[in-house]
């Protein structure tokens, strides 16, 4: 099994911690994680892709793990996050890379391919499809996301992103018991949680997100061990959540900065993988169904039955096969990732 090594680099004015596996002279793939995760969410892919001869690089995104933790939400707009990936690639022995992202890492990956197709010459999205250079899923993308979300749920309604946007409120709730909150959050968004036990639609603006959680009975699901929960808990108990939540708090700022790219298409080879029970897929069927028209060279578009939001963790073997098939397609006989 390919060993995983760790180092820290200077990139785009911040510190990025990266995990690596595989030969440095193999084609490069960069893996961008989401919330509330770290490089560790790609542990299975680091081994499998490294064994297959790829140079696999999984950073702790800014605000997470052992990378820098800016406190200003303005430091987390999509152009700045893509800038981190451009600087990361510049520190590697490659002229280009395939880039993949899950959850909040998916918009970073899509936008990296949108902004710099000369560098990121193929792209994979997990869970979150490309949605036309918008900053987040909202009903009306002609106005800032926070306004659209509030319009959707009304003055007294609950929206998890508006909850996360309230500086101090979310972190105070989460950090009372980081391990328990993470256990509930990961389980609730997984394919193992009974849908009838998730009470999100019942929440009011004054409630906590955890009031809607389903909770595992009889132990954690097999894909998420106590050791995995220990790892995530230790990282967030050390760092807190304020910086990581800035991915949500930068949404309106990103909406303004992305204006020049609205309506732009992804032109590089692309692939999409998500779970049938993923809340993104369930809540946004029109966007999931229509996004291939915005990605003309979409070579694979797979929905995994019974899988929830944590695609590469819940279904590591299927994810590995999917990535290896796509990588073979786009890198064989080309200089992509070299």
MOWORA-V673657 format. One record per residue. RES is the residue in one small letter. SS is DSSP state (H for helix, E for strand, L for the rest). OMEGA is omega in whole degrees, -180 to 180 (* if undefined). D_FIRST is the distance of its C-alpha to the first C-alpha in Angstrom with 1 decimal. Layout:
res->{RES | RES}
ss->{SS | SS}
omega->{OMEGA | OMEGA}
d_first->{D_FIRST | D_FIRST}
//
This chain:
res->{x | x | x | x | x | x | x | x | x | x | x | x | x | x | x | x | x | x | x | x | x | x | x | x | x | x | x | x | x | x | x | x | x | x | x | x | x | x | x | x | x | x | x | x | x | x | x | x | x | x | x | x | x | x | x | x | x | x | x | x | x | x | x | x | x | x | x | x | x | x | x | x | x | x | x | x | x | x | x | x | x | x | x | x | x | x | x | x | x | x | x | x | x | x | x | x | x | x | x | x | x | x | x | x | x | x | x | x | x | x | x | x | x | x | x | x | x | x | x | x | x | x | x | x | x | x | x | x | x | x | x | x | x | x | x | x | x | x | x | x | x | x | x | x | x | x | x | x | x | x | x | x | x | x | x | x | x | x | x | x | x | x | x | x | x | x | x | x | x | x | x | x | x | x | x | x | x | x | x | x | x | x | x | x | x | x | x | x | x | x | x | x | x | x | x | x | x | x | x | x | x | x | x | x | x | x | x | x | x | x | x | x | x | x | x | x | x | x | x | x | x | x | x | x | x | x | x | x | x | x | x | x | x | x | x | x | x | x | x | x | x | x | x | x | x | x | x | x | x | x | x | x | x | x | x | x | x | x | x | x | x | x | x | x | x | x | x | x | x | x | x | x | x | x | x | x | x | x | x | x | x | x | x | x | x | x | x | x | x | x | x | x | x | x | x | x | x | x | x | x | x | x | x | x | x | x | x | x | x | x | x | x | x | x | x | x | x | x | x | x | x | x | x | x | x | x | x | x | x | x | x | x | x | x | x | x | x | x}
ss->{L | L | L | L | E | E | E | E | E | E | E | L | L | E | E | E | E | E | E | E | E | L | L | L | L | L | L | E | E | E | E | E | L | L | L | L | L | L | H | H | H | H | H | H | H | H | H | H | H | H | H | L | L | L | E | E | E | E | E | L | L | L | L | L | L | L | L | L | L | L | L | L | H | H | H | H | L | H | H | H | H | H | H | H | H | H | H | H | H | H | L | L | L | L | L | L | E | E | E | E | E | E | L | H | H | H | H | H | H | H | H | H | H | H | H | L | L | L | L | E | E | E | E | E | E | E | L | L | L | L | L | L | L | L | L | L | L | L | L | L | L | L | L | L | H | H | H | H | H | H | H | H | H | L | L | L | E | L | L | H | H | H | H | H | H | L | L | L | H | H | H | H | H | H | L | L | L | H | H | H | H | H | H | H | H | H | H | H | L | L | L | L | L | L | H | H | H | L | L | H | H | H | L | E | L | L | L | L | H | H | H | H | L | L | L | L | L | L | L | L | L | L | L | L | L | H | H | H | H | H | H | H | H | H | H | H | H | H | H | L | L | L | L | L | L | H | H | H | H | L | H | H | H | H | H | H | H | L | H | H | H | L | L | L | L | E | L | L | E | E | E | E | E | E | E | L | L | L | H | H | H | H | H | L | H | H | H | H | H | H | H | H | H | H | E | L | L | E | E | E | E | E | E | E | L | L | L | L | L | L | H | H | H | H | L | H | H | H | H | H | H | H | H | H | H | H | H | H | H | H | H | L | L | L | L | L | L | L}
omega->{-180 | 179 | 178 | 177 | -175 | 171 | 179 | 179 | 171 | -176 | 174 | 177 | 179 | 176 | 176 | 171 | -180 | 170 | -176 | 173 | 177 | -176 | -178 | 176 | 175 | 175 | -173 | 169 | 178 | -176 | -176 | -178 | 179 | -176 | -5 | -170 | 180 | 175 | -173 | 180 | -180 | -174 | -178 | -178 | 177 | 180 | -172 | -179 | 175 | 177 | -177 | 175 | 178 | 172 | -173 | -177 | -179 | 179 | 156 | 179 | 179 | -178 | -176 | 170 | -175 | 171 | 180 | -176 | 177 | -179 | -178 | 178 | 180 | 178 | -173 | 176 | -177 | 178 | 179 | 179 | 174 | 176 | 176 | -178 | 175 | 180 | 176 | 179 | 180 | 180 | -179 | -179 | -178 | 176 | 179 | 180 | 162 | 180 | 179 | 179 | 177 | 178 | 179 | 175 | -179 | 175 | 177 | -180 | 179 | -177 | 173 | 178 | 179 | -176 | -171 | 178 | 176 | -179 | -177 | -164 | 171 | -172 | 176 | 172 | 174 | 178 | -174 | 179 | 172 | -178 | 166 | 176 | 171 | -176 | -179 | 178 | 175 | -179 | -178 | -177 | 176 | 177 | 180 | -175 | -178 | 178 | 180 | 180 | -180 | 177 | -179 | -172 | -179 | -174 | -177 | -177 | -177 | 169 | -173 | -180 | 174 | 175 | 178 | -178 | -176 | -174 | 179 | -175 | -175 | -178 | 178 | 179 | -174 | -171 | 172 | 179 | -173 | -174 | -179 | -180 | 180 | 178 | -180 | -178 | -180 | -178 | -176 | -178 | -180 | 176 | -179 | -176 | 176 | -176 | -177 | 179 | -180 | -169 | -175 | -177 | -178 | -175 | 172 | -175 | -177 | -176 | 173 | 178 | -177 | 176 | 180 | -172 | 160 | -176 | -178 | 177 | 178 | 176 | -179 | 175 | -172 | -177 | -174 | -172 | 175 | 178 | 176 | 178 | 177 | -178 | -179 | -178 | -179 | -180 | -176 | 173 | 179 | -172 | -169 | -174 | -171 | -177 | 180 | 180 | 178 | 172 | 177 | -173 | 177 | -172 | 180 | 178 | 177 | -180 | 179 | -176 | -178 | -177 | -178 | -176 | -179 | -178 | -180 | -179 | 172 | -174 | -178 | 175 | -173 | 176 | -179 | 179 | 179 | 178 | 178 | -179 | 177 | -179 | 179 | 180 | -177 | -175 | -175 | -175 | -179 | 180 | 180 | -178 | -172 | -172 | 177 | 178 | 179 | 180 | -171 | -178 | 178 | -172 | 177 | -178 | -168 | 174 | -176 | 180 | 175 | -179 | 177 | -172 | -170 | -167 | -172 | 176 | 180 | -176 | -175 | -177 | 178 | 178 | 180 | 179 | 180 | -179 | -179 | 178 | -179 | 179 | 178 | -179 | -172 | -177 | -178 | 178 | 178 | 175 | 178 | 179 | -178 | *}
d_first->{0.0 | 3.8 | 6.2 | 9.3 | 12.6 | 16.1 | 19.5 | 22.9 | 25.0 | 28.6 | 29.1 | 32.2 | 34.0 | 31.4 | 28.3 | 24.9 | 21.9 | 18.7 | 14.9 | 13.0 | 9.7 | 9.6 | 12.5 | 15.8 | 17.7 | 16.0 | 18.0 | 17.9 | 17.7 | 19.0 | 18.6 | 21.7 | 21.8 | 25.0 | 27.2 | 26.6 | 23.0 | 20.9 | 17.7 | 16.1 | 17.3 | 14.5 | 11.6 | 10.4 | 11.2 | 9.6 | 6.0 | 7.6 | 10.0 | 8.1 | 6.2 | 9.9 | 11.4 | 12.9 | 13.8 | 13.4 | 15.8 | 16.8 | 20.0 | 21.9 | 24.9 | 28.2 | 29.6 | 26.3 | 24.1 | 24.4 | 26.0 | 29.8 | 31.9 | 35.1 | 37.7 | 39.8 | 38.9 | 40.1 | 36.9 | 34.9 | 36.4 | 34.3 | 35.5 | 34.4 | 30.9 | 30.5 | 31.8 | 28.9 | 26.5 | 28.7 | 28.7 | 24.9 | 24.6 | 27.2 | 25.2 | 22.3 | 22.5 | 23.2 | 26.6 | 25.4 | 22.6 | 21.9 | 22.3 | 21.5 | 23.0 | 23.5 | 26.7 | 28.4 | 25.6 | 26.7 | 30.2 | 28.7 | 26.6 | 29.6 | 32.0 | 29.8 | 30.1 | 33.8 | 34.7 | 32.7 | 31.9 | 32.0 | 28.9 | 27.0 | 27.5 | 25.8 | 25.2 | 23.7 | 25.4 | 24.1 | 26.8 | 29.4 | 31.0 | 32.9 | 36.4 | 38.5 | 38.0 | 39.2 | 37.8 | 37.2 | 38.3 | 42.1 | 45.0 | 47.0 | 45.0 | 48.2 | 48.5 | 46.1 | 43.5 | 45.1 | 48.4 | 47.0 | 45.2 | 48.3 | 50.4 | 48.1 | 48.1 | 51.6 | 52.8 | 51.9 | 48.7 | 45.1 | 42.4 | 39.1 | 38.8 | 42.4 | 41.5 | 38.6 | 40.9 | 43.3 | 42.4 | 42.4 | 42.8 | 39.2 | 37.6 | 40.4 | 39.6 | 35.8 | 35.8 | 38.1 | 35.1 | 31.9 | 29.7 | 32.1 | 32.6 | 28.9 | 28.5 | 31.5 | 30.5 | 27.0 | 28.4 | 31.5 | 29.7 | 27.2 | 28.0 | 28.6 | 31.7 | 35.0 | 36.8 | 40.1 | 38.9 | 38.1 | 41.4 | 40.8 | 43.9 | 46.0 | 45.4 | 48.1 | 47.9 | 48.4 | 45.6 | 42.1 | 39.0 | 37.8 | 41.0 | 39.6 | 36.2 | 35.3 | 33.8 | 31.4 | 33.2 | 31.6 | 28.4 | 25.8 | 24.2 | 21.0 | 19.0 | 20.3 | 20.1 | 22.3 | 19.5 | 19.0 | 22.7 | 22.9 | 20.7 | 22.9 | 26.0 | 25.5 | 25.0 | 28.2 | 30.2 | 29.7 | 30.5 | 32.7 | 32.9 | 35.7 | 33.7 | 31.1 | 34.1 | 35.5 | 33.4 | 36.0 | 38.9 | 38.6 | 39.2 | 42.9 | 42.3 | 39.7 | 42.2 | 44.7 | 42.3 | 40.9 | 44.5 | 44.3 | 41.4 | 42.7 | 42.8 | 40.4 | 37.9 | 34.2 | 34.5 | 31.0 | 28.8 | 27.6 | 25.9 | 26.3 | 24.5 | 26.1 | 26.8 | 30.2 | 30.9 | 29.9 | 32.9 | 32.8 | 33.1 | 35.7 | 37.8 | 37.9 | 38.1 | 40.4 | 38.1 | 35.1 | 37.3 | 38.9 | 36.3 | 35.4 | 38.8 | 37.7 | 34.5 | 36.0 | 32.8 | 30.9 | 28.8 | 27.1 | 28.6 | 27.0 | 28.0 | 25.9 | 28.3 | 28.3 | 25.8 | 27.0 | 26.5 | 22.9 | 21.5 | 17.8 | 17.7 | 20.0 | 18.6 | 14.9 | 14.5 | 17.8 | 17.1 | 13.9 | 16.0 | 18.9 | 17.3 | 15.8 | 19.3 | 21.1 | 19.1 | 19.7 | 23.3 | 24.0 | 22.1 | 22.7 | 25.8 | 26.3 | 25.8 | 24.5 | 21.8 | 22.7}
//
